[in-house]
Amino acid sequence: MKKHQYVVREDNSIATEQLFGDKIVRFLYSHTREHAPSLFRMVTGTRMSHLLGVWNFDMKLGARLLGNKKFLNQCGVNFEECVDDISFFTDARKIFERKIKYWQCRPMLDEVESVVSPADSRIIVGSLSNTEALFIKDKFFQYEELFGCFRDHWRERFGGGDYVVCRLTPDKYHHNHTPVAGVVVDFFTIGGAYHSCNPSAIIEIATPYSKNKRVVTIIDTDVEGGTGIGHVAMIEVTALMIGDVVQCYSDVKYENPKQITKGMFLKKGQPKSLYRPGSSTDILLFEPGRITFSKDLILSRKRTDVHSRFSKKFGYPLVELELKVRSKIASRK
């Protein structure tokens, strides 16, 4: 299957994803991975991922050779949403790292008990409990690997709970926002590879999200002013050509950005971090029995009229729903 489709929340329509570098990714994750494993490991390593990012997004020659100009023209970036004037966007990196007037163009419901999307992304929800209808075993991540070593207490706390996988495509606004309100009780980085988040790579490499470099933030929402759904883990997963996740939390718009630290109170819906250009993924984990997903997230996942590469590979309907950052995805039970 060459095309990959998803459902658009705004009008419940079916859209086909424009897969950036899809032929190269499919070649890397089939032929190269199988026949030249050393080369494959080098390509998905830290140094090569950084060099590819510089070549692809900072060098004019690279942009011409790799077709970025054509791709950016197809992205449909709405520059009227952007904080900076259109004259500011002189290269691909500035476009991918753009700031938007989210307080105007990404409104958030005034509901204390709601959970909101951390990004403009394509979302799949699931459960870690094999007694739940939303149970998906070891497709996008290996749960035991997610928190790295020496974090057994977090694995135990979220075991059997619910999760959200938010896949950011290269055309998206690449700031992450806080999905809940609460106090940071843990924050750490786990080293790893830089696998692509293209659907072709996801279905070829077993559980890539728990193998990539990732940043974990644990938020206690059972505090004064919090969302009241227990602990929530927000895991920011880097990918091919993503050099880092820059933590830059702001209470107001993008003003006075701060590094995430333990003890910090995070307001819901505020800018938290920035991915460097490319595609990347956010994973949210919730304690068992604390949330109820929005109905359309569940219904869209089961659609059989959408040509999803995930459905084709895994043998049952598994469809993403595209939605905006700060839009509601779940409620407190």
KEMAR-63510 format. One record per residue (C-alpha): x, z, y. Coordinates in steps of 0.02 Angstrom, whole numbers, padded with zeros to 5 digits, always signed. Each point is the difference from the previous one (the first is absolute). Example, Ala and Ser with C-alpha at 12.3 -4.5 7.8 and 13.67 -1.06 7.14 Angstrom:
% KEMAR-63510
+00615+00390-00225/+00069-00033+00172/
END
This chain:
% KEMAR-63510
+00000+00000+00000/+00076-00055+00166/-00125+00070+00124/-00040+00181+00033/-00165+00050+00079/-00073+00159+00073/-00159+00061+00085/-00011+00024+00189/-00094+00159+00045/-00068-00061+00167/-00113-00134-00075/+00021+00024-00189/+00074-00176-00011/+00132-00062-00121/+00168-00053+00075/+00156-00078-00075/+00166+00081+00042/+00138-00105+00077/+00143+00059-00110/+00164+00001+00096/+00144-00067-00106/-00109-00002-00155/+00100-00134-00093/+00163+00095+00029/-00078+00165-00054/-00074-00074-00158/+00168-00078-00044/+00092+00165+00030/-00123+00105-00100/-00013-00117-00149/+00150-00112-00027/+00135+00099+00094/-00056+00171-00063/+00000-00061-00181/+00153-00113-00001/+00113+00074+00135/-00037+00187+00007/+00160+00041+00097/-00046-00123+00137/-00177+00068+00002/+00062+00178+00023/+00113-00059+00141/-00143-00088+00091/-00112+00153-00008/+00140+00118+00051/+00023+00086+00169/+00135-00113+00073/-00081-00166-00046/-00171+00059+00058/+00073+00044+00170/+00093-00166+00014/-00157-00098-00045/-00096+00096+00133/+00128-00040+00135/+00008-00184-00053/-00187-00019-00009/-00056+00095+00154/+00145+00008+00122/+00096-00165-00016/-00074-00158+00073/+00084-00108-00132/-00074+00103-00140/-00173-00013+00078/+00013-00190+00005/+00065-00016-00178/-00126+00120-00076/-00150-00066+00094/-00040+00160+00095/-00059-00095+00153/-00134-00088-00101/-00045+00163-00088/-00016+00095+00163/-00112-00136+00069/-00112+00026-00152/-00003+00189+00016/-00130-00001+00137/+00076+00145+00096/-00119+00051+00139/+00118+00028+00145/-00143+00068+00106/+00005+00155-00112/+00184+00029+00036/+00068+00128+00121/+00138-00118+00058/-00027-00164+00090/+00015-00159-00104/+00164-00042+00090/+00079+00150-00087/-00013-00079-00173/+00155-00108-00006/+00041+00019-00186/-00083+00038-00165/+00057+00182-00005/-00087+00042+00163/-00161-00076-00066/+00007+00098-00162/+00041+00163+00090/-00133-00023+00133/-00101+00142+00074/-00188-00023+00023/-00131+00083+00108/-00070+00087-00154/-00101+00120+00108/-00102-00154+00051/+00013-00127-00141/+00005+00121-00148/-00135+00128+00042/-00019+00152-00114/-00160+00091-00045/-00016+00176+00067/-00017+00081-00171/+00109+00150-00038/-00028-00015-00188/+00047-00184-00017/+00162-00080-00063/+00056-00158+00090/+00108-00146-00050/+00184+00025+00044/+00028-00186+00035/-00070-00172+00026/+00008-00041-00185/-00078-00056-00163/-00057+00150-00099/-00034+00046-00180/-00062+00174-00047/+00018+00088-00166/+00004+00163-00095/+00139+00088-00096/-00130+00078-00115/-00038-00095-00160/-00176+00071+00005/-00040-00097+00160/-00067-00178+00011/+00134-00041+00130/+00144+00043-00118/+00140-00129+00004/+00147+00047-00109/+00177-00047+00053/-00039-00163+00091/+00067+00027+00175/+00105+00156-00026/+00058+00122-00132/-00072+00164+00061/+00138+00108-00074/+00131-00099+00099/-00087+00001+00169/+00069+00167+00062/+00174-00022-00072/+00093+00145-00081/-00030+00185+00032/-00176-00020+00070/-00100+00060-00150/-00114+00108+00108/-00064-00152+00094/-00024-00100-00160/-00104+00144-00069/-00103+00019+00159/-00052-00183+00011/-00012-00032-00188/-00174-00064-00045/-00042-00033+00182/-00045-00160+00093/+00113-00127+00085/+00001-00146+00120/+00123-00145+00000/+00012-00086+00171/+00098-00163-00006/+00063-00062+00169/+00033-00187+00004/+00135-00074+00115/-00126-00055+00132/-00071+00176+00024/+00025+00128+00136/+00138+00106-00077/-00026+00173+00073/-00070+00130-00120/-00126+00125+00065/-00046+00172-00065/-00148-00009-00121/-00047+00185+00021/+00030+00147+00115/+00106+00146-00057/+00170+00085-00008/+00153-00079-00081/+00057+00114-00141/+00131-00115-00078/+00092-00158+00049/+00135-00091-00099/+00074-00171-00040/+00030-00070-00174/+00128-00137-00027/-00038-00157-00099/-00006-00189-00004/-00084-00124+00118/-00121-00097-00108/-00119-00121+00084/-00182+00053+00026/-00060-00178-00031/-00135+00002-00137/+00112-00108-00110/+00136+00133+00003/-00124+00142-00029/-00071-00076-00159/+00172-00049-00069/+00092+00163+00034/-00077+00154-00080/-00052+00130+00130/+00112-00061+00144/-00066+00123+00129/+00078+00148-00090/+00167-00092-00015/+00025-00047+00183/+00074+00108+00137/-00140+00108+00072/-00037+00138+00124/-00119+00141-00051/-00099+00107+00122/-00109+00142-00068/-00138+00056+00119/-00103+00159-00020/-00172-00038+00073/-00077+00170-00038/+00056+00068+00168/-00083+00027+00168/-00039-00171+00072/+00037-00084-00167/-00104-00122-00102/-00036+00131-00133/+00037-00097-00161/+00150+00097-00066/+00174-00074-00009/+00025-00186+00029/+00157-00097-00044/+00043-00151+00106/+00134-00106-00083/+00076-00140+00103/+00081-00129-00115/+00132-00120+00063/+00017-00177-00068/+00108-00156+00002/+00068-00026+00177/-00066+00171+00054/+00156+00096+00053/-00081+00165+00041/-00155+00097+00050/+00023+00067+00176/-00094+00163+00028/-00072-00001+00176/-00155+00110+00009/-00093+00005+00168/-00144+00113+00051/-00053-00121+00137/+00012-00190-00018/+00186-00035-00035/+00064+00128+00124/+00143+00122-00038/+00027-00052-00182/+00064+00138-00115/+00084+00011-00169/-00114+00075-00134/+00052+00179-00042/-00072+00143-00101/-00123+00106+00096/-00055-00142+00115/-00187-00021+00027/-00056-00181-00015/-00159-00063+00081/-00101-00125-00100/+00017-00183+00045/+00160+00015+00102/+00156-00110-00020/+00115+00081-00127/+00133-00127-00048/+00057-00180+00009/+00051-00116-00140/+00137-00125+00036/-00058-00183-00023/-00066-00066-00165/-00131+00064-00119/-00017+00182-00049/-00120+00127-00076/-00080+00168+00037/-00061+00111-00142/-00117+00147+00032/-00026+00135-00132/-00138+00131+00004/-00030+00159-00098/-00134-00012-00137/-00180+00015+00055/+00031+00005+00188/-00057-00173+00061/-00129-00136-00028/+00053-00180+00033/-00103-00113+00113/-00119-00101-00107/+00062-00172+00050/+00177+00042-00060/-00069+00028-00175/-00121-00146-00002/+00127-00128+00063/+00127+00055-00130/-00118-00052-00141/-00046-00173+00064/+00017-00141-00126/-00021-00144+00123/+00169+00030+00083/+00158-00085-00067/+00116+00150+00006/+00170-00010-00086/-00021+00182-00047/-00164-00036-00091/+00078-00147-00091/+00155+00095-00056/-00080+00167-00045/-00153-00073-00088/-00140+00082+00101/-00065-00010+00180/+00125+00074+00123/-00030-00065+00175/+00070+00056+00168/-00105+00035+00155/+00077-00044+00167/-00035+00123+00140/+00067+00064+00165/+00108+00151+00036/-00101+00156+00048/-00156-00063-00088/-00087+00120-00119/+00048-00007-00184/-00061+00167-00069/-00094+00160+00041/+00019+00183-00044/-00103+00051-00152/
END
